[in-house]
Amino acid sequence: MTNSTPELEDADCILITGSNTTEAHPLVANRILRAKEKGAKLIVIDPRKIQIARYADIFVRQRLGTDVAWINGLIHIILKEGWEDKEFIESRTEGFEELKEEVEKYPPERVEEITGIASSDLRAIAASYAKAEKATICYAMGITQHTTGTENVLSLANLAMVTGNLGRLSTGVNPLRGQNNVQGACDMGGLPNVYTAYQSVGDEGVAKKFEEAWKTPLSRNVGLTVTEMFQAIDEGKLKALYIMGENPALSDPDIHHVEKALGKLDLLVVQDIFLTETAKMAHVVLPGASFAEKDGTFSATDRRVQRVRKAIEPLGEARQDWKIISEIATRMGSRDFTHGSPEEIFEEMARLTPSYLGITYARIDKDGIQWPCRTRQDPGTPFLHKEQFSKGKGSFFPISFKEPAEQVDGEFPFGLTTGRMGFHYHTRTMTGVSPSLQKEAEEGYVEINPFDAVKLGIEEGEPVKVISRRGEIRIKATLTFGISRGVLFIPFHFVESAVNVLTNTAFDPIAKIPELKVCAVRVEKIEEREMH
C-alpha cells in the first residue's frame, strides 16, 4: 500500500474495485465503514454485488476484464471537466500529454458500450473521486488476476496522479494483499527477479553487494515465476521442485495440467503444516511449523513490519521453516547457514537492505514500523511519495483497452469469475480443518442470476455441471441477483468442486499472473441418469 490502513478512516472518498473487502479483508473494511460514518463517499465497482456494495453511495458492475476502459473513461471525464490537479501534474509527473491523447479515445458513451457501466454513473464516479480533497483507491486480485493485470494497476495509478491523490495522508493506490505476510514474503525477495526490498537481480551493484556478503557468485538472470515453472516442466527443462506453504494442485489455473506437470518431476518436495493436495503428490514431505509455533516477523499489507512470537513448541516432527532450510543447505555442503535465530537472519537482511536498515527487533518489540526506515532514528514511513517518487517524477502510462484472453461464444456463453468467501481463505489448508468454519461453509457453489437460471431450467440448490474448454465440475447452484446476467461466480476453496479445473492458463506478460478472474464456460443441468 502507498498509504497506511488507519488512514482510510479519514479519506473523503474511497474507490474499491476488485476487492470483496468485508469478506477477504474485514479489518480494512472496518476502517472503510468508519470513514463512511464520518461522511466519506464510498464507490464500489465490481461484477458482483458484494457485501460492501450495500454501503456504497455508488455501486456499478463492469463486464469482466474491462477495467482499463472504465478507468480511462474516468480520466477522460476528469480532464474534460477540468477537475485534474494541474499543479501536481506539472511539478511531479511526466508523460501527461501521451496519457491525455490516449484517454481522449474513451468518452463515456464508448466506455458504456465496452464495460456496461452507464455513462451517467461514470460521470458521477468521476465527480465524486476528483472533487474529494482526499480520495483513495483500494484493490485486490479482482484487478490483478488478468492478462492485463499490470496495465490495470498502472491505470489506477494514472487516475490517482491525474487528481493529485498520491503522496498525502488518506490518499493513494492501495493493494490489499492475498493473505497474512505475503507482503513480507515479497519484501524478503520471494520473487524471481529481485533480492530483498525489490533490489533487482540484474543490477550489477546490487548483485556484487550480495555476492560479497554471501561469499558466493550469483546469477544476474531473472528466475521463473510459478506459471513459467510449469511450462518448463512440460518442456523437460525443470526436473525438481521445492514447494513451501503453497498448494498449486488446487490453487493454480487448469489444475489437470498442473497435476500432470507435477507427475513428470524427478523430485517433488513439499514443506507444509498439513498434507495438502500437492503434498500428497510429493516424493518428500517436510513438516513445517505454523505461525503459532515460530518466531519472526510478519509484514502487513501497509508495509508494517511486526513481531511474531512463538506461542507453543512445534508439534510432532514439525520444525520452523528457517531451521529446515538451514539444515538442507548444510547437508548440501554450505558452511554459511549458521544463524542461531530468526533475529540473526533479520539483522543480516537489514544490513543488505536500505529500506530496512533502521528496523530492529528491539524497535518493533511493541509496535510495528513501516518501511522504508533507513536509520535507527527514522520513525518509518506511513505513506509513500510525499515529496517525490522513487525515480523523481511519477510516470503516466498511456494504456489501451484489450479484451480478455478468452471470449464467450455460442458454445461457452457465460463468463466465469472466481474469488473468496468469508469463512475460508485459499485452499482451506488451515480453515478447512476448523470445525466451526467448516460448519459455516461446507461446500462450494456457483452463483447464477435467476433470469439465466430460468432459461436453463435450474432451481436453487440443484447440482449442475459447469464446463470450460479445459474440464468440468459438478457443483450446487445458488441463485442470486448479486451476479449479473451472463456471469457466474465460484469460490476457489473447495477440492470437491475445484473451480481451477475450469480456469484459463493465459497470463499477464509482465507479472506472469494467471487470468483467474475471467474465462468462458457453459452450465448444464445434470440429467437424472447421470446422478447414479
N, C-alpha and C positions, 0 to 999 in steps of 0.2 A: 504494500500500500504506500502511496506517496504521503498519506496522512495517517493520523492515529485513530483508532477505534473510538475513544472517548469524544473526539472532535465532532463525530457525526451528530451528537446531540445538539450542537449549536449551528448546524447548517440551516440555511433558509430554503434550500431546495435540494432534494435528494432524488436522483435518477437511478433506478435499479433496472438492470437488464441482464438476462441470462443467469439469474440467481434466484433460487427458491429460498429466500433468506430466512424466513421463520423456521423452516424445517431443517435446512442444511447448516445455518449459522445463527442459531437462536439468540446468542448473546449480542451479536451485531444487530440483529433485528430489534432487540430490546432498546438499544441506543437510538435506532431509527424511529421507533414508535414514540420514544420520549421527545425527539425532535418534532415529530408530528403534533404532539400535545402542546409544544411551545409555539406552534403556528407554522412550521415548515410545510412547504408544498412537497407532496410525495408523488412521483411519477413512476409507474411500473410498465415496462414494455416486455412482454413475454408471450409465447404462443399459447400458454395455459393461464387460466385464471387461478394462479397460485394463492396461497393464504394471504400473503402480504398485499396482494392486489385489492383485497377487501377494504383496506385502509387508504387506498390511493386516491388522490384528487383527480388524477388522470390515469386510466388504465387502457392500454391498447394492445392488440395482438398483431405481431408481424408474421408473415409467411416464413416458414423455416428457411434459414440460410440467406436472409435478405438484409442483414444488419448494416452492411456498408451503405446500402441505398438509403435507408431512413436516417442514418447519421449524416450522410452527405446532404440529405434533404433539410435537416435541421440547420446545418451550417449555411445552406443556400438562403433560407428564410432569414436567419440572423444577419447575414450580410446585406440582403435586400432591404431590411428594415433599419439598418444602421445600428444594430444592437451589439456589434463587436467591440472589444476593448482595444481601441486604436493605439493607445499608448503602450500597452503590453506587447501588441503585435510588432510595433515599430522598434521597441527597445530590447525585446527579449527573444525574438524569434527570427527565423529565416525561411524562405521558400513560400511565403504567403501568396504571392501572385500566381504561382503554379497551382496551389490549392484552390484559389478563387476561380481560376479558369476551369478546373475540374468540376467543382460543385455547381457551377453555372448550368451544368447538364442535368441537374436534379431538382427541377421545380416540383412543388407539392403534388401536382396532378400526375406527373410521371412516377413519383415515388409511390403514390396510391396504387397505380397500376402494378408496380413491382411487388410491393410489400403488403398490400391490403389495408394499410393504415390510412384512414380518411384524411384528406388534405386539411380539413378544419382541425382535426385532432393534432396533426403535425404542427400546425401554426400555434396551437395552444401550448404544446410542449415547448416549442422554441421560445415563446414569450416567457413562460414560467422559468425556464432554465437560464436564459440570457439576462433577464431583468433582475434575478436574485443577486443580492450582494455577495452571498457565499453559497455557491452551488457545488455539489459533489456528485460523483458517479461511483456506483458500486456494481461490480460484475463478477461473474464466476464462469464455470465451464460451459454454460449456455452460450457464451461469447467465444470461448477459445477452442472448443472441440468441433472445429470446422476446417475444411480445406483452406478457408480464408481467415483462420483464427488470428494470425498475426496482423493481417490487414484490418480485422475488426477492432483489435486493441489500438492500433495506430489511428484509426478513425476516431475512436473515443478520445484519444489524446489530442487530435486535431480540434475536436469540439471544445475540450477544456481550454486549450490555448487560445482559440479564437475569442473566447469570452473572458480570458484572464483568470480562469479558475484553477490556477496552479501556483504553488509557492506561497500560499496563505493558509491560515487556520480554517478548518472546516470546508475545504475545497478539495480538489484533487481527483485523481483517477485511481480507484481502489479495488484491486482484485481480492476476492475472498478465497483463500487457498483451500484445497480439497480436503485436507484432514490435518490433525494436530502434527505440527513440526515438519510438514512438507516445506514450509518456508526455511526452516533450519537446515533441512537436507540439501536444498538448493544452495543456500548460503555457504555450506561447507564443501561445495564442489561436486555435489551428487548429480552432475550433468556432464555430458561427454566433451564439451567444448571449453570448460572453464575450471580453474582451481578455486580456492576459497574466495568468497565475495566477488565472484564473477570476473576474476582475473583470467584473461584469455590464454589458452594453452599455446596459441600461435604467437604470442607476444614474446620476443626474444629476451627482453629484460626480465619479464615475469618468470619465464622458464629457467633462466640462469639462477635467479634468486632461489627457486625451489630446488634446483639441482645442487646448489651449494649447501642448502640446509639439509637435504636428504642424502647427499653424497652418492648420487646415482644419476646416470643420464636419463633424460626424459624426452619423449616424442613431442614434436610440435604439431602433430596431426590430430585433427578432431576425431573423437571416437564415434561409436554408433549409438543412435537412440534406440529405444525399445522396438519401435516399428522396423527400423533398419536391421536390428539383430535377427528378427525372424526372416527377413529377406536373405540375410547372409547364411542362415541355417539352411534355407531352401537351396541356396547356390553352393552348398558344401564348403563355405568359407569359415564357418563358425562351428566348432566341434564340442565346446563345453560352455556351460552357463552356470553362474553362481547367483542365485536369486535370494534377496533378503527382504522379508516383510512385504512381498508382492505376490499377487495371485493371478497371473496373466491367463491361466486356464479358464478363468471366469470373467476377468475384467477387460481383456483386450478384444478388439473387434474380430469378427469372423472366427469364433473360438474353435470351430472344427479345424481350420487351418493352423491355429496355434497348437492344438493337441498333436497334429501330425508333425509339426516342426519340432516340438519338444521330444517327440518319439524318435527323431533322427539323431539326437545328440549322443555323442560317445559318453559324456558325463553331464549329469544334471544334479547340482547341489542346491538344496533349498534350506534356508535358515529362517525359522518362523516360530511362533508361540503355539500354534495349533497345526494339525495335519490338514492343510488346505487341499483343494483340488489339485493344485500344482505340486504340492509336497508329496501327494500320493503317487505322482509320476516320477519322483526323483530317485536317483541311484543312492544318494546320501542325503539324510535329513539331519540338520544340526538344530538342537533345541535352544532357541534364543530366549531371552528374558523379556517379560512385559514391562510396561512403563512403571509399574509399582515395584519392580524388582531391580531397578538400576538407578544409578546416579548420573547426572549430566545436566544438559540444558535443553530446553525447548524454545523455539523462536515462534512467536505468534505471527499472524498474518500482517500485523502492522510493524514488523521488524523488531519487535520487543524480545530481547534475549532474557530468558528467565531460568532460574534453577529448578531442577527436578531432583527430588531426594528419594532414595530407596526406602520403601515402607516395610518390606519384608525381604528375606533372603530368597534367591531364586529357588523355585520348587523343583524337585526331582533332579534331573541331569541338566537342567537349563543353566545357561551362563549368560553374562552380559555380553552384548554383541562385540564390543571392543576387545574383550578377552578372547573370544573365539577367533576373530580376525588376527589378533596378535600371535596366537599360538599357531595358526595355519602358516602365517608368514615366517615364523621362526622355524617351523618344520620344513619349509621350502628353502631354507638357507639364509634368511635375513638375520642380521645381528642387531638391527636398529629398532625393533619393536619391543622396547624395554620399558615402556611407560608404566608407572605404578598406579595411575588413577586417571579417571576422565579429566580431572583438573589439569594434570600434566599435559594431556593431549590438547586441551583447550589453550593452555599457555603457549604451546608450540605454534598452534594455528594462529593465535592473535599476533605473535611476533612476525608472521609472514603476511598478515592481512591488515592493511592500513585502516580500513573502516572498523575493525575490531580491536585495534591496538590499545584503546583505553578501557576495554571491558575486562574485568577480572571477577573471579568467583566471590571475592570479598565485596566488590561493589554491587553485585547483584544478589547478595545474600538475602535481602528482604524484598527489594523491588527490582523489576527488570529495567534494562537500558535499551534504547532503540539505536541501532546503528544508522548512519556512521557515528562512531565515537572514537576520535583519533588520539586523545590523550587521557591521562588519569584524572585530569581536571574537567574534561568535557562531559557535560551532563547528558549527552546523547542528542538525537535529532527527532523531535516529534513529527515534523513534516519536512519534506524534501523540496529542493529547488527554490529556496527562499529568495536568494539574490541572483543566482544564475543556475543554469543546467550543468550537468556533469561535463559537457564539452563546450560550455559557454552559452551559446544560444540554442533554443529549442527548435527542432526542425519540423516543419509541416511536411506531410506526405500526401501528395495527390493520389487518391486511390479510386479505381473504377470498380463498379459492382460486377461480380462474377457469380454465375449460377452455382449451386451445389454440384458436387461430382456426380450424383445420381438423381435423375428426374423421375417423377411419377409418370405413368403411362397407362394404357388400357389394361395391361396385364398386372401391373402393380400400381393401383390408383391412389394409395394412401401414403402420405409422408409420416415416417415414424421418428419420434424423438425419445430420448432416454433421460433418466435422472434419478434422484433420490426420493425416499420417503422419510418422514421424521423419526421413525423408530429404528432405522438401520443406517449404517454407512458402508460404502464399498461392498465387498463381497461377503459381509456378515462374519468374517473370521472371528471377530470378538462379539458383536451384537447378537449373532446367531446362536451363541451358547448362553445367552442371558434369558432365563425362562420368562421374566416379566416383559422384556422387549419382544421376544418371540410370540408371546401370547397376544400382544397388540397387533402384530403384523406377521402372520404365519405363512403367507404365500404371495406370489406375485399376481399382477392383474394387468389388463390392458384397458386404458381409458378410451372410450368411443363416444362420440357425440350421438345423442339419442336419435337425431334425424338420420344419421348414417346407419345406426343400428336397425331402425325400422325398415330401411331399404334392404338390408341384409337379412332381415328376419331374426335378429339376435336379441335375446332378452337379458335382463340384469342377472348376473351370476352364472350365466351359461358358459360352459367351456367352448373355446373356439380355437381355430388354427390361425396363426399369423405366419405368413410365408414371405421370404425375400428371395433374391437371386442366389443366396448362399445357404439357405436352410429354412427350417420351420420349427415352431414351438407350439405347444398346447398351453393355454392359459385362460384364466377366468375373465369374462368381460365385466367391466364396470362402466355403466352408462352415466355420463355427466356432461352438462353444458359448460363445464370448465375447460373443455377441449374444443377446438374449432372443428368445423366440418372438414373432412378430408385429412385430418391429422389424428394420429394415435400416440399415446404415451405409455411406456412400460418402464417401471423401475428396474435397475440393473442388478439388484442384490441377490436374486434367488437362482441357485443352480438348477432347480426343478423346472424353471421357466426362463432359462438363460437368454436374455434379450440379445446378448452379443453373439449368439448363433446367427442373428439376422444382420447385424451392423456391417458397415462398409469399411474396407481397409484403406480407402483413399485417405491421404493425409496432407496436412499443411506443408508446403515445400520448404518453409523456413524452420518452423518449430518442430516439424515432423509429428505433430499431434494428430491422432486419427479423427475422422469426421463421425464421431459417435452421436451427434445431435441431429442428423438427418440422413435417412435412406428411404428407399421406396419399397413398400410391402403391399400385400393384399390380406384380407380377412375372410375366412371361410367358416361356415357352420360345420360342426362335427356331426356326421351322419350317425344314426343310432347303431348301425352295424360296425362303425369304427370305434365305438366305446367299449366293445367287448373283446 
